[in-house]
């Protein structure tokens, strides 16, 4: 199992102009399809970690206050309304390029540059939240009801501020994802997805990164409201797209290797849930306790977010 095969490379970009993220609240929770998550003692992490280097364990218990959370990840239509009202320019647009998975790169894009050690991630000039796969791809790659992608942590925070909410903490995200089931591996329970007959979420089927069998019906993103919701009525808490949280990516370990990895990921932000590129054979991160981190300016075709509101 590779360390971060599907999770997305860090941008390494240098920004000339500062991005705006301090928008005054324009909306509130009542303006969105949300779910009320009860307060109580919530579970975070697991006592049976599968990727120990990610600090998935041990399981802890913490009190959480009640909150509301988006029933789905933020969609393209919702993000478009934000851009229309604020004139927000995303980081991918400011930088002029973004990362696109190799099979999503259109033939019309021309030559692209790969990322060292993960050549399936391609730097595509002109890729952004509208032209998801590169210039001229909006007509066939952008869908209003799909999760918005090619958005950085900074972009997500900007939208959440405008929506009158914020990004979730890790424990809020996990508490919501568990759907009231307690100590479970997935939002639906303990049964593992497979490549044969059980497809409860949008992940990879086949041999990564060469062939995706699309047995779950989707080669890339699925509509934000697809597959069966969890016990709280939340859609796609795992699979489909990674979801940014409000927290930094931290590794709770004093081992030398952990300290070195933490130093290399200084400033990175935590994302949860996995994506359509995950598979148990190499990147089993579509589990509730799974986690990854990336630089806050990074943008890819498989990372989005959802919003929470207090109370």
N, C-alpha and C positions, 0 to 999 in steps of 0.2 A: 504494500500500500504506500503510494507516494505521499510526500508531505503536503503538497498543495497543488496537485495536478489540475484539479478543476476549479480551484478557488479564485484564481485570477492573479495576474502579476501586479506588482506595485508600479505606479506610473513613472516615478523618477523625474517628473516634469518640474520645471521651474516656471512659476507663474509671474507674469509681468504686472497684471492688474489684480487687485484684491477682489474677491467675490463678496457679494452682499448676502448676508444671511439674517439680518436683524429686522425683517419685515414686521410691521405692526400687525397684530391679529386681525384678519379680515373675516374669518369664519369661526365656527365653533363646532363642537361635536355633533350637535343636532342637525348640522348641514350635511352630514355624511352617514352612510350605513355603518353603524358601530355596534359593538356588543359590550354589555356591562360585565366586568370581571369582578367577582366578589373579593373582599379582603379576607385575610386569614394567614395561616402559616403555609408558605409556599416552599416547594422543593426546587433546588437548583443543582445541576450537576448529576453525577452518577457514581455509584460504587463499583460499576463494571465498565470502566472506560475502554474504548476500542482504539483511541489515538491518544496515548498517554502524553505525548509531547504537547498536545493542545490544552492540557490542564482541564480535562473533562471532569475529573473527580477531585476529592470525594464529594458525595452528595451532602449538601447542607440544607438547613431549614431556616427560613427567615420570614418575618412578618411583612406583609405587603398591605398597603392601603387600597381601597377600591379604585378602579380606573375604568375608562372606556378605551377600546381599541378598535381600529378599523377592521371591518369584517373581511376585507381583502387588502392586499398590498395596494399602494396608490397606483391608479391606472394611468394610461397615456391621456385619456380624456380629462381626468382630474388634474394632471400636471399641466396640460394644455391650458386649462382655465386659469391656473396660477400664473403661467407665463403671459397670457393675454392681459391679465389684470395688473401685473407688476412689471412686465418687461424684463423679467429675470433672464440672464444669460448664464447658461450652465458652464461648468469648468471645461467640459469637453469642447464646447464652442470657443471658449477663451483660448484654450491651448491649440485648437485646430485639428485635433486628432484624438482617437480613442482605440481601445482594444476590441477586436472582433474575433470570435472563434473561427478557425480556418474554414469550416464548412459553410459558414454564414457569409463569407466574403463573396460579393458578387463578381462575376466575370468582367463586368464593366469597370470595376474599381482599378484594375491594373496591378502592377507589382506592389507587394507589401513587405514590410520588415517583420521577421519573427522575433520572439523573445528567447533569449538564451536559456537552454535546458527545457523550455516549454514552447517549442516552435509552433504548436497549434494555436497559440495566441499571436495574432497579427496586429501590428500597428497600422491603422487605416486612417489616412488623411481625410478629414471631413466627416468622420463618423460622430454622431451625437444622438441625443434622445429622439430627434425626428428622423434623421437618416441613420437609423440604428446600425445598419451594416455598411454604411459608407454613402458617398454622394449619389443621389438619384435612386435610393432604395426605399424611400418612404412609402411609395405606392404599393409595394408588395411585402415590406418587412414591418410596417407600423400598423398596429391594430388598436383602436380606441379602447377596447375592453381588456387588453393585455396589460400586465404590469409595466410601468415605465422603467426603462433600463438606461444605461449610459449616464447614470446620475451618481455623482460623488457623495460622500458623507456630508460635505458642505452644502451641496444642492439639497439633499434630503432635509438637513436642518433648516435650511431657508424655507422650504415648503411647509414643514411642520410649524414653524413660527407663524407663517401667513395663515395656516389653517386653525390657529388658536391652540395648537397642541405642542407636542414634542416627540422625540424619538424614544422608544421604550428602553428601560434598563434591561439587563440580561435576565434578572429574576422575574420581571414583569413579562418579558417575552416567553420565558419557559412556563410560567404559571398559566399564561393564556394558551400556550401550545398544548399543554397537558389536558386541557378540556375537562378538568374535573376527575381525571382517571388516576391521578397520583403518580406513583413510580412506574412509568411506562417508557418504552424506548421511542415510540412514535405517537403522534396525535390520535391515532385510531387504536392503539394498544401495543401488543408485542409481536405481531406477525410481521416477518420480514417481506418486503417486496421481492419479487423474483422476475426472471426473464421468460416466464412460461404462462402464468395464468393470474397472478395477483398483482394488480397495478393500481395502488391506492393514491399515487402521487406522480408528478411529472419528473422522472429522472431518466438516466441513460439505460438503454438495454443493448447489450452487444459488447463489442471490443473497442474500448477507448484507446486512442481518439479517432480510430479509423472508420468504424461502422456503428451507427446507431440504428437499431432495428425499429425504433419508433412504435413499439408494441403498445405503448400507453396512449398512442394517438398523436403525439406531438414530437417534432424534431427539435424545436426550440421552445420558446415560451408557450404556455397555455393561457387561456383567458383567466383573469384574476379570480373569477368566480367559476371554478371548475373542480372536478372530483368531489368526493363527499366531504362536507365540513366536519370539524371535530365536535366534541360534546358541548362546546360553547357556541357553536355555529360559525366558526372561523374557517376560512378557506385557504388551502395551500400554505399552511404553517411550515411545512417542509417540502423540499423540491421546488420546482419552477424557477424562483429567483432567490438569491441570497438577500437577506434583509439587514440593513444597517441598524445598529443600536446606538444608544447615546454614550456608551462606555468605551474606554480605551481597552485594547487587547492586552490582558495581563496573564502571566503564567505564575501560578502559585507554587513555586518550587525553589529550593536552594541548590539544586544540582547545577554543576558547572555548565552542562549543556543547555539547561533551561535558562540560566542567566545570560549565556551568550546569545541564545535565540531571542530573549526579551530585549537585549541591547540592540540586536539587528532590526527589531520591529518597534523601536522607540517612536512614539507618536501615532502608531497604528490604531485604528478603530475596530471595534468588535462587530462581526456580522454573524447571523444565525440562520439556520434552516436549510442550507444546501441549495442546489439548483438542478436544472435539467441536465447538467453535465456530470452529476455525481453517480457513482456506481460502487457497490460494495467491494469490488475487486481492487479498487485503487484509491477511492476517496469516499469513505463511508461517513459522510458528514451530513446526511439528510436525517439525522437523529436529533431529538430534542436537546440532548446534552452536548452535541457536537458544536464546535465553534471554530472560527477563523478570524484573521485580522488582515487589514490592508491599509495603505496610506489614505488619509482622508480626501485626497484629491484624485484617487484612482477611479476609473470608470470602465465598465465592461458591458457586454451584451447579456450578462446573467446576474446583475446585481440591481436590486431595487430597495424598497423600504415600505413600512407602514407606520401609522401615526397613533399615538395614545394621547388621551386627555385625562386630566385629574378628575377624580370624583365619580 
